[in-house]
Amino acid sequence: MEIGLEELLLAARNHGMPLEALRYDVTPVGLHYLLTHYDIPLVDPDGWRLELGGDVERPLSLTLADLRAREPVELVATMECAGNGRALLEPHVVSQPWLQEAVGTGRWRGVALGRLLDEAGARGTDVVFSSLDRGVEAGEEQRFERGLTLAEARGALLAYDLNGAPLPPQHGFPLRLLVPGWYGMTNVKWLAEIRVTGEPFAGYQQANAYRLRQAEGEEGEPLGRMLPRALMAPPGRPEFPPGPRHLDVGPCVLEGRAWSGHAPVAAVEVSCDGCATWAETELAPGPSRWAWSSWRLEWDAPRGAHELCCRARDEAGNEQPLAPSWNLGGYANNAVQRVPVVVA
Amino acid sequence: MEIGLEELLLAARNHGMPLEALRYDVTPVGLHYLLTHYDIPLVDPDGWRLELGGDVERPLSLTLADLRAREPVELVATMECAGNGRALLEPHVVSQPWLQEAVGTGRWRGVALGRLLDEAGARGTDVVFSSLDRGVEAGEEQRFERGLTLAEARGALLAYDLNGAPLPPQHGFPLRLLVPGWYGMTNVKWLAEIRVTGEPFAGYQQANAYRLRQAEGEEGEPLGRMLPRALMAPPGRPEFPPGPRHLDVGPCVLEGRAWSGHAPVAAVEVSCDGCATWAETELAPGPSRWAWSSWRLEWDAPRGAHELCCRARDEAGNEQPLAPSWNLGGYANNAVQRVPVVVA
């Protein structure tokens, strides 16, 4: 696996969550994964308005103070990039080269979008969310936009706070969409406009990007909810530059988190022999249905080199595969994590 | 230029400052560059103590409350990784693959180390700073440690706040060293122990890493203060994946920041023709001697493809070179930034 300059330019500005941060129920700001499509825009909160219009009875134009004056909702939610796992695919897919760390859990606070849609008297079937970040993609000048059905949008949050403070610029200040259980691209940052329409959104980020395809030209399947994934906080001590983890012989605790956007996590299993045999871990639910669950397993580490693996299954029966399934965009690779360790 | 898995493992967890964040005098948390050598340690602030001992008259053992009870000092300082620019070197150097974004400016608050050294009655010539982060490097179990002369240490800050809030875990909670003007590795995070000694520190991170060498086995020159560098906030609109920036024909403002750890910035020049001709920019000092200066230049952008460049010179006469100078560790590459743009 080798990556070139174009991808390094992305990797230098975007970042995953260092996996030792799996220890936190809620990820501290600066450790949550971050992907920015274009530039982080500079938004003057005094001049900013959220425009909610289109097929509605009463269009709304709301200041940040208007939004903060409404009944607040708080939600702890895990968010993962749809491209998480991309750099582990063969053949190589050129885009943000995530390994497995593109995840984080935030305590988001904001306004229930369902209430605002009611207030505006939404009549259509679909909703388009437009951001303030602009760029050139696929030869086209565009701003980042995504759509949801009206029913999906009713369950979303318009978040103005993260972990008890106003959104940092990189997480969408002053307002972002938060759709619990969905991959990151759905959660439009720097939100400026919500438009109710009578047809599914067909913009670039919906109809071209973020689809599961085997070849160019295929219509493909849209990406939506997060597939199940378990991650282990790498035990023991690291190497620099990265290599196997170093553990002492004897009892230790293996632990981590797991989530699925489809259904609650039903089980997390760990293998200490490279996926040959599996043991079920103790599972504890997270602070909300939409936050990751915790898991732990005691392990009596024997001398030698081992490959630790973990995999999650959700209540809808989705389970992580042992090997990746390739697609053109390098999306949704939730193959099991493998952590090489040396016990001495 | 191609990077492999070992470097991608570093690039996925460490991150630079997206260059549009050059717009902020003080870098918001989460946008400041971040390099973690080993794992981010989990520190219980109640059990934590700073031990100041060695060749002193009165050893100190201080809680966080003890430190906060002392007279506070606040300092806005720019910090850059010594490896910034590494990935642009040829032949390729394997380590954290920074392009040019490994920088940030923080508003740090803490205790003047000179005062604490006086309080303890420091008698030696040198000081060793020991961190809580542990790992295996060069085949050796170690914690991150760096040394300074006693004179250098007297000018340092022990910082417990960043941008008005307690240090986030990834920036060294509960306490870190801040040595204004020095490359990042000097600014030991998760500080646990300060030891006054009678001889220069000869640990791994001082005697082996962070030295300018042409070949293994050379003693080399230690890295210390930051060389001058100017960076431009990339103008216009980005491409995804990254490509040239897109600008409109006509007047625009080119702007950015510049710093040097050796002396105040004397001048920043910009070239709009790939370093053929240069124009001097308007320069404005930063909020402190140790914070970056701002620079700006109006440019009447003509249609076509151009390469924008910027370079800084400090009052000690250090100037950025047009081409990198290679060294084994890939340190201190402060060659001029080059920003391709398309004006249409």
Chai-1 contact restraints between the chains, C-beta under 6 A:
chainA,res_idxA,chainB,res_idxB,connection_type,confidence,min_distance_angstrom,max_distance_angstrom,comment,restraint_id
A,M1,B,L5,contact,1.0,0.0,6.0,A-B,restraint_1
A,E2,B,E2,contact,1.0,0.0,6.0,A-B,restraint_2
A,E2,B,G4,contact,1.0,0.0,6.0,A-B,restraint_3
A,I3,B,I3,contact,1.0,0.0,6.0,A-B,restraint_4
A,G4,B,E2,contact,1.0,0.0,6.0,A-B,restraint_5
A,L5,B,M1,contact,1.0,0.0,6.0,A-B,restraint_6
A,E6,B,P241,contact,1.0,0.0,6.0,A-B,restraint_7
A,E6,B,P242,contact,1.0,0.0,6.0,A-B,restraint_8
A,L8,B,P97,contact,1.0,0.0,6.0,A-B,restraint_9
A,L9,B,P242,contact,1.0,0.0,6.0,A-B,restraint_10
A,A11,B,A11,contact,1.0,0.0,6.0,A-B,restraint_11
A,A12,B,G16,contact,1.0,0.0,6.0,A-B,restraint_12
A,A12,B,L99,contact,1.0,0.0,6.0,A-B,restraint_13
A,A12,B,E101,contact,1.0,0.0,6.0,A-B,restraint_14
A,R13,B,G16,contact,1.0,0.0,6.0,A-B,restraint_15
A,R13,B,P18,contact,1.0,0.0,6.0,A-B,restraint_16
A,H15,B,H15,contact,1.0,0.0,6.0,A-B,restraint_17
A,G16,B,A12,contact,1.0,0.0,6.0,A-B,restraint_18
A,G16,B,R13,contact,1.0,0.0,6.0,A-B,restraint_19
A,P18,B,R13,contact,1.0,0.0,6.0,A-B,restraint_20
A,P18,B,I40,contact,1.0,0.0,6.0,A-B,restraint_21
A,E20,B,D39,contact,1.0,0.0,6.0,A-B,restraint_22
A,E20,B,I40,contact,1.0,0.0,6.0,A-B,restraint_23
A,R23,B,L42,contact,1.0,0.0,6.0,A-B,restraint_24
A,P28,B,P168,contact,1.0,0.0,6.0,A-B,restraint_25
A,P28,B,P169,contact,1.0,0.0,6.0,A-B,restraint_26
A,V29,B,V29,contact,1.0,0.0,6.0,A-B,restraint_27
A,V29,B,G30,contact,1.0,0.0,6.0,A-B,restraint_28
A,G30,B,V29,contact,1.0,0.0,6.0,A-B,restraint_29
A,G30,B,G30,contact,1.0,0.0,6.0,A-B,restraint_30
A,G30,B,P168,contact,1.0,0.0,6.0,A-B,restraint_31
A,G30,B,Q170,contact,1.0,0.0,6.0,A-B,restraint_32
A,L31,B,Q170,contact,1.0,0.0,6.0,A-B,restraint_33
A,H37,B,F240,contact,1.0,0.0,6.0,A-B,restraint_34
A,Y38,B,P238,contact,1.0,0.0,6.0,A-B,restraint_35
A,D39,B,E20,contact,1.0,0.0,6.0,A-B,restraint_36
A,D39,B,P238,contact,1.0,0.0,6.0,A-B,restraint_37
A,I40,B,P18,contact,1.0,0.0,6.0,A-B,restraint_38
A,I40,B,E20,contact,1.0,0.0,6.0,A-B,restraint_39
A,L42,B,R23,contact,1.0,0.0,6.0,A-B,restraint_40
A,P97,B,L8,contact,1.0,0.0,6.0,A-B,restraint_41
A,L99,B,A12,contact,1.0,0.0,6.0,A-B,restraint_42
A,E101,B,A12,contact,1.0,0.0,6.0,A-B,restraint_43
A,R134,B,R237,contact,1.0,0.0,6.0,A-B,restraint_44
A,G135,B,R237,contact,1.0,0.0,6.0,A-B,restraint_45
A,G135,B,P238,contact,1.0,0.0,6.0,A-B,restraint_46
A,G135,B,F240,contact,1.0,0.0,6.0,A-B,restraint_47
A,V136,B,E239,contact,1.0,0.0,6.0,A-B,restraint_48
A,V136,B,H246,contact,1.0,0.0,6.0,A-B,restraint_49
A,E137,B,F240,contact,1.0,0.0,6.0,A-B,restraint_50
A,P168,B,P28,contact,1.0,0.0,6.0,A-B,restraint_51
A,P168,B,G30,contact,1.0,0.0,6.0,A-B,restraint_52
A,P169,B,P28,contact,1.0,0.0,6.0,A-B,restraint_53
A,Q170,B,G30,contact,1.0,0.0,6.0,A-B,restraint_54
A,Q170,B,L31,contact,1.0,0.0,6.0,A-B,restraint_55
A,R237,B,R134,contact,1.0,0.0,6.0,A-B,restraint_56
A,R237,B,G135,contact,1.0,0.0,6.0,A-B,restraint_57
A,P238,B,Y38,contact,1.0,0.0,6.0,A-B,restraint_58
A,P238,B,D39,contact,1.0,0.0,6.0,A-B,restraint_59
A,P238,B,G135,contact,1.0,0.0,6.0,A-B,restraint_60
A,E239,B,V136,contact,1.0,0.0,6.0,A-B,restraint_61
A,F240,B,H37,contact,1.0,0.0,6.0,A-B,restraint_62
A,F240,B,G135,contact,1.0,0.0,6.0,A-B,restraint_63
A,F240,B,E137,contact,1.0,0.0,6.0,A-B,restraint_64
A,P241,B,E6,contact,1.0,0.0,6.0,A-B,restraint_65
A,P242,B,E6,contact,1.0,0.0,6.0,A-B,restraint_66
A,P242,B,L9,contact,1.0,0.0,6.0,A-B,restraint_67
A,H246,B,V136,contact,1.0,0.0,6.0,A-B,restraint_68
